[in-house]
């Protein structure tokens, strides 16, 4: 059966997976974003549904002052005797910890902290019920993959710490996972750094403690020799066996948008079948994977993957697949679900500020060719800036926004790259305009930014030409909500033509261009600064193919 990669597109790195009966559960890293560690569910390994997050409280996930690409690194999800465990690292607050639950849809425990440095922790249960921990770290000055016995409910270390392996020869041995098959203990890990030399290796031993011998087919997943291929930087894999006895790997990879080896979507989650060769797991076809793969998938027939979405403001924010930058101040996010209005109360913390929590809601850019649209009401609008952004982090973003500055209302376009921020366009809002619709269109070259004005009228026939004349020669008619005092009322509105007011190259929002080491990807975001702004109806994200 054929399926398309990536299975979870956009910024979705460091996947880990487990199976419970016919159900699969998958998690990803979230770094400086809140809530932390999304939990996805699937029965066929291709179609995934977000069912919640593991870290939903500040007591579980403290991100105040967190640097860009700090926070949560490389979670592992496991299931043992009726309990789910998720183990990870908050690299900017207290280190490694584990949480647990008996129902992934109903919340997770408070963190249990582990007295062990390093990153990328994982858990493994042997046949006798002993739980082992492994991660990167040091023992007696030796750097490698560290192992010990642990109580997964408390984080208590129950044995001495040992170096299990120093890897298979590549730099930056990380992301270890342990498995047992046919009497062998397999220790799989990534090497080569998480850039273009990234790859996956495996070794095995007859004892948990080693000694481990390297696989003769290493690297078992690697694209560093396929420089012309769209998929690059494959690694950080996790294995799972389905109910039919077939093995699969989930792993991260990137999709380049140009021959210059640049990517802006972030590290994404890919899937490939695993072949066992002479007792060794090899991912894909001799370590190579494709945008279209094939395998004997389990579960229900796959559905065509469509990553377009509509964030309907009739639904609470908590039900969205969205993220906040660091710990949000929820009092700055107001919602009238009945009238489908989301109000952002922007503070003096702007989206340019490092280590801060501005008023911003983000969601992943899932493909190169997309279109995202939002509408801002001008009734009661007081923000210095409010709109939508192609947002990588506070240092890298392109914004189209509405501004009410010194009584002047206009639509602006702004770019921020490295330590340079510049306003590049300023379009006056005509008198009589009641809402401004904003749009970002993307392809493999650039982000383009559009706006159009909406004028309200109570009469469908006589006033439409007059209202439309103020905002454009071509217009649409639609029922629109406008605010009268505190009450939202339905009126007929007319919309003018789309006007492009600027563009920015993808290269300005790519990981390779950031001046610090970053691990995320480009998001689309609603934001407000220094005042209130109401967004109407919802936000639409259309994937163009």
N, C-alpha and C positions, 0 to 999 in steps of 0.2 A: 504494500500500500504506500502510495506516495504522499509526502507531506512537505510543507514549506518551512524553511528557517528564515529568521529566528522564530521560536515558538512564543517568546515574550519579547517584543521589540522595544527599542528605546532603552533608556538608562535602567538596566536590570542586571547588574553584575553579580558575580560570585554565587551562582546557584547551588543549592543543596536540595536533596530530594529524599523522601522516604515513602514506603508503601505500607498501607494498612488494608489487607484484603484486596479488594478491587479498586481501591482509592489511592491516589498519589497526592502528596503534599510537597510544595516547593517554596523555598524562601530565597530572598536576595538581600544584598547589602543596601543600606540607605544613607550612610555617612552623616552629613549635617542636617538631614531632613527628618521631619516628624509628621505622622507617627512612624515608628521604626519597624523594619523587617516585615514586609508584606507576606501574607500566607495565601498561596494559590492552591486550588484544588482541581484535579482532573481525573477522568477515568480512562482516557486514551493517550495521554502524554503529549497531545498536540493542542487541544482546546483547554485553556486554563481560565478559571474564574477566581477573581480576588474575593476571598471570604473574610478577610480581616487582617489585623496586624498583631504581632506578638508584643510590641512595646507601645502602649497607648497612653501611659501616664508619665508625668515628669519624674515620679519616683522610680520608674523603670528606666527612663531615658532622659538624662540631664544633658542639655546641649548648650547651656548659656556660655557665650564666649567661644564656642567651638569654631575652630578654623575651617576654612573651605576644605572639603574632603577629609575632615576629621570625623569624629563620632563613631558610627557603627561599621565595623569591618567584618566581612566574611562569616555570616552565621552558618551553623549546621543544624539541621532538623533531623531528629531521630524519634522512633517509637519503640517502647519496650513495655510489655505486659500491661497494656491499658493506659499508658501515660505517654504524652508527647513531651519531648525535651528540645529546647532551642538554646544553643550555646554560642556565644559571640564575644566581641571585644568592643568596648567603648574606649577608643584610644585617647580621648581627651577627658575621660572621667573614670578613674578607678580600675580600668583594664578589663580582665576576663570575668564573665559571669554566665550563669545558667538560669533559665526559667523553665517552668513546666506547667502542664495543664492536662486534664482528662478530656477536654472538649475545646478544639482549636477555635470554635466559633463563639466561645463564651468568656474569653479572657485568660491571661496567663498570670503566674505568680509574681511576687516581688523578686528582684534579682538576688541570687546567691553568689557572692563574690568568691573568686578563686585566687589563692596566693601563688600566682604564676604569671610571669611576664610573657612577652611575645604576642603573636596574633594568630588568627585562623584556627581556633580550637575546634576539636571534633570529639565525639564519643563513640565507643564501640563496646558492645556487650558480648562476652564469650559465652560458650555453651553452658558454663556453670553459673551464669548470672553475674559474674564479675564485670564491673564497668571500668573501662580504661579511657583515659584522656590522652589526646596528643595535640600538639601545637608547635609553632616555632618557639625557639627560646635558647637558653644557655644552661649548661650544667658544668660546673667546675671550669668555666672559661671557654668551653667548647660550644660552638654554635651549631644547632641542628634541629631535628624534629624530636621534641621531648615527649616522653610518655610516663604515666604513672596511674595507679588505681585511684578512683575518685568515688565519692558518694554524690550522685547526680542531683539528689534532692537538697543537699546542703552546700555543695562545693568543697567539702572537706577532703583533703588529700590523705590517702590511706596507705601509701607506700613511698619508698624513695623515688626520686626523679632520676630518669635515665635518658641518655641520648639513644633513640631508636635507630637513627640513620642521619647521616649528613647529606643525604640526597644522592643523586646519580651522576654527579659531575657538573651540573649546571649551576649558575649563580642563583641566589635567592630561593632556596628550597622553601616552599610555603604551601598553604592549602592542603595539609595532609588529611587523608581519610583512610580508615582501616576496614577491611572486610575479611571474611573467612569463607573458603570454598575448598572442598575436597581435602581437608586437613591442612591446607596452607593458609597462613596469615599474609594478606596482601596489604602493603602500605603504598598508597598512591599519592603523588604530590605534584604540584606545579613547579616549574623552574624557569629561569631565563628572564625574570622580571615580567611585569604585566603589560609590557609594550610589545613591539614587533618580534622579539625573540621568545615570547611566551610559548611554553609547551608543557605537555603532561608526561610524566614518567611513572613507572611502577616497579616495586621490588617485592620479594616474598621471603618468608622464613617459616620454619616449623614451630617456632615459638613466638609469642607476642613480642618478647624482648630481643628477638633476633638470634644470630646475625642474618641480615637481609641481603639477598643477592639480587642484582639488577636484571631486569627483563632484557633478553637479547634483541627485542624489537623496539626498544626505546629509541626515540620518544614515541609513545603510543598515540599521541595527538600533537600535530605540529604543522603550521602553515608558513613557517619562516622562509621556506624555499619556494613559496608560491607568490612571488611579489606581484604578479599580474592578476591575482585572484581578488575578488571583492572582499571575501572573508579573510581576516587577519587576526593575529594575536590570540589564537585559540589556547585555552587552558583552564585551570582552576575547575576541574571536573569532579563530578560525583556520580557513582554508579548505583543502579537499582535493577533488581530482577523482577519481572512481572509474573503474574500468576500462571503464565504459560511456560515459564522457564527461560524466556528470552531476556537478555541483558541489554541495558540502555545506559547511555551517558548523557547527562546534562552538563553544560560547560559554558563559559563565557567566550565571546568573540566580538569583533568589531566589523563594521561594514565601511569600507572606504568610499568617499564620494569623488575622489580624483586619483589620477596617477601619481600624485605627490605624496601618497600615503598619509592622508588626513581623514579624521572622522569627527563628526559633530553629534551623532546620536547617542554616544556613550557605549559602554560595553553591554552587550545584549545576551539573552539566554538562548542557546542552541541545543538541539537534540540530535543524537545519532545512535544507530545500533552498535552493539559491541560484539565483536567476534573473539572467541577464545581460541588461541593458536598455541598448541603445545602447552596448555595450562596457563597461558598468559592472556590478559584482556587487551585487545587492540580496538581503538575507537574508529568508527567509520570505515573507509577503505584504506587500509594501511596507514591510518593516521590522518587522512584527508577527509574533509566533509564538504557538502555542497549546499547551495541555497534550496535545492530540491533534493530531498533524501527519500529513501525507500526502506521499509521494514515491516515485519509482522506486528503491527500495532495491536495493543490489547484494547478491551472495552468497546464502547459504542462507536459506530462509524464517525469519522472525523467530519466536522462542519467546515465549510470554507472560512478561512481566517479573514476577518474584516475588523480592522482596528480603528475605524471611525467610531466616534462616540458623541453623545449629547449629554452634557451635564445640565440636567433640568433643575431649575431652582425651586421646583415644587417638592424636591426631595431634600432632606437635611444634608448639610455639608458633610456630616460624618459618614454618609453612605457613598460619597464620591471616591473615586480612585485619584485622590489629590494629596499634595504634600505641602507642609509649611516649612519655611526656612527657620530651623532651630525651634525652640519651644514657643508656640504661638501664644499671643494674648487674645484669648477667645472673645473677650468683651469688645474687640475691634471688628468682629465679624457678626453682622446682624442679618437675619433672614426672615422674610415674610413668605412662607411656603404657599399660602393660599393665593397670593397675588404674584408668585414667582419672581421675587425681587431679592437680590443679594446686595447688602450694603456694607461697604468697606469703610472703616473709620481710620484714615491714615494718620499716623503720628509724625513727629519730627525725625523719626528713624527712617531714612530713605533706603532704597534697595541698593545704593552704592556703598553702604557702610559695612565693613568687615566685622564678623563676630556678633552681629546684631540680629534682632527679630523684627523685621519690618512687617507691615500689613500686606501680605502676599500669599496667594494660593496658586500652586503650580501643578502641572500634570505633564507626563512624558510626551516628547515628540516621537511618534512611533515609526516614521518613515521619512524618506527624503522629500516626497511630493505630497504636501499636506496643505490644508487651508483651515485656519481657525478664526472664528467670528464671534464678537461680543458687542453688545449695545449698551451704551452709557446714557442714562437719563440726565438731562440738564436741570430738571426741577429739584431744587434743594442742593445742587452741586456746589461744594465749597473747596474741593481739594486743589492744592497747588499742582498736583499731577495725579491722574488716575487713568488706567488703560490696560493694554496687554503688552507683554514683553516676550521676546525670544531670550530666555534667561539661562545662562550657564551658572554664573554665580555673581557676587557683587562687583567683580572686576570685569566681567564679560557679559554684556547684554545689549540688545537693541530694543527700543521702546517706541510705541506709538501711543499717545495719551491725549486726554482732554485736560486743559488747564484753565483755572479761574484765578488769574493773577492781577491784582490791582484793578479789579472790575472788568478786565479784558478776558473774553472767552475765546480760546483758540485750540486747534489740534496741532500737536507738536510731534517731531521725530527726533530721537536722541540715540547716540551710540556711546557705549563705554567699552574701551579696550585697554588692557593693562592699567596704567594710571592716567589715561586720557579720556575725558568725557566731553562731548560736544553736541550742542543742539544744531540740527541741520535743516529743519523745516519748521515753518510756523504758518498755519492756514487759519484765517479768521473764521469764526462761526457766525453765519448770517443771522440777523435778527429774525425771530420767529421759529428758530430751530428748537425742537423740544428734546431731541435725542441725537447722539452721534454713534454711528455704527463703525466699528474698527475691525480690521481684518489683516492677518498675516498670511501670505502665500509663500510656499517654499518649494525648492527643487534642489538639484545636486550642485547648484552654483551659488544661490543667494536666497536671502529672505527679502521679500518685498512687502511694503506696508501701505495699506489703503484705508481711506475713510469715506463715508458718505453721510449726509445730513438728513434728518427726518423732521418734517414740520407737521404739526397737528392741526386738525380741522374738525369741526363738528358736523359739517355738511359734506356729503359725498360728492355732489356735482359741482356747485357753483364755486367753492373755494379751492378745489384741487389745483386748477391751473395757476391761480395766483400764488398759492403756497409753493407749488413746484417751481415756479419761476424764480423763487428766491434761492433755491438749492440745486437746480440743474434742469437741463432740458428733458431728460428722460427720467421717469420716476415709476415707483411701484406704489400700490395701495395696500395697506394692511391694517388690521386692527391692532392698536397699540395701547399700552397702559401708560398713563401719565398721572402725576401726583397733584392733588388739589388739597393743600394743607397736609393732613396726615392720612388722607383717603386716596387709594389708587382707583382711578376710573378708566374705563375703556373708551377710547376715542379712535376715530379714523385718522391714519397718518399717511403721509406720502414721503417716499424716499428718493433722493437724487441719485445721480450717477456716482459710481466708484471713482475715486481720485487717488492715484499713486503719489505718495509724498516722499518716498525714499526707499532705499534698499541697502542691504549689507551683505558682504560675502560670507559664505559658510566658514571660511578660514578664520574669521574673527571670533567664532564660537567653537573652535575645535580644540580637543584636548591637547594636541601637540603644540598649540600656540600659547597655552597658559604659562605664566611666569613662575608658578609654583607647581609641584607635582599634584595633579588632580585626577580623580577617578570617576567622575560623574558624567553627565551629558546634558545636552540642551533640553530645556523644558519650555512649555508655554505657561504664562503666568498672568493672573489678574492682580493688579496692585493699586494701592492708593497711598498718597503722601500728604501730610499736612492738611487734613480736611476730609469730608465725607463725599462718597460717590455711590450711586445706586446703579447696579447692573441689572438689566431687564431680561426676563424669560429664562435664559440659560446660555451656555457656551457650546458652540458646535465645532467639532473637529472632524474634518472630512479628509480621508486618505484618497488621493486622486487616482489610485490604481487598485 
